[in-house]
Amino acid sequence: MNKIAIALSAALSLGAAASASAQTATLDFTGEIVAGTCAVDVGSGGTINLLPVTPAALASDGAAGSQRVKLSLKAGTGTGDACDKNTAILTAAKAGLTANGNVDNTHTATADAPKSNVVVQILNVDDSNKVVNLQTESIQTAITGAPRAGEINLEARYVVEGGAAATGGLYTGRLVFNVANR
C-alpha cells in the first residue's frame, strides 16, 4: 500500500511541477459570433478577365490606369441568404495578397507561359477611386430597401510592385472575401 501511495505522491508532484513550469505564455482569443448573414453576388461566375497590357504601358503609366476593369459586387441579391442587417462588410482573406495589400500573381511559370511580375490592385469606386489595401482595410456597403441589398463598385488594375520593371507573361490571382453583415 505504501508503494502505491509513494508512486501516486510522486506522480502528483511531477504533474504539479509540470503545470507550474508550463505557464510561460498566454494566448488570448477574441472574436465575434455574427448571426446576420449576407450573400454577395460577384457576377461573371467569379472570374474576371483583365485586358492585355504591354510592359511598356505599365512602365510609362506605373499603374495602367487606362486598363481598369469595373467590378460590381451585389450584397443581398445572390443565391444565398439575404442581408438582414444594415451593413455588409467584406474583408479579404490574407492568402494570395502581397504585403502592400494587392492580389499577388500566383501563376506557375513554364517555358511557354512565363510569369509576369505584376499584381492586381483594387480601387473602391464608391470612395473616390481610393486604392484599397486588402491587408489592412475592409470594404463596406449600406444595406437598404426591400429586398434588403447593397452594391459595392470596384475597379481592378495591374500595377508593378517591388521596384522591378514590368515583364511580359501571364497573371493568375485569387481574391477571397469573408462577408459579415452587421
HELIX and SHEET records of a PDB file:
HELIX    1   1 ASN A    2  SER A   21  1                                  20    
HELIX    2   2 SER A   44  GLY A   46  5                                   3    
HELIX    3   3 PRO A   55  ASP A   61  1                                   7    
HELIX    4   4 GLY A   65  GLN A   67  5                                   3    
HELIX    5   5 VAL A  125  ASP A  127  5                                   3    
SHEET    1   A 5 VAL A  40  ASP A  41  0                                        
SHEET    2   A 5 VAL A  69  ALA A  75 -1                                        
SHEET    3   A 5 GLY A 150  VAL A 160 -1                                        
SHEET    4   A 5 VAL A 118  ASN A 124 -1                                        
SHEET    5   A 5 LYS A 130  VAL A 132 -1                                        
SHEET    1   B 3 ILE A 139  ALA A 142  0                                        
SHEET    2   B 3 THR A  87  ALA A  92 -1                                        
SHEET    3   B 3 PHE A 177  ASN A 181 -1                                        
END                                                                             
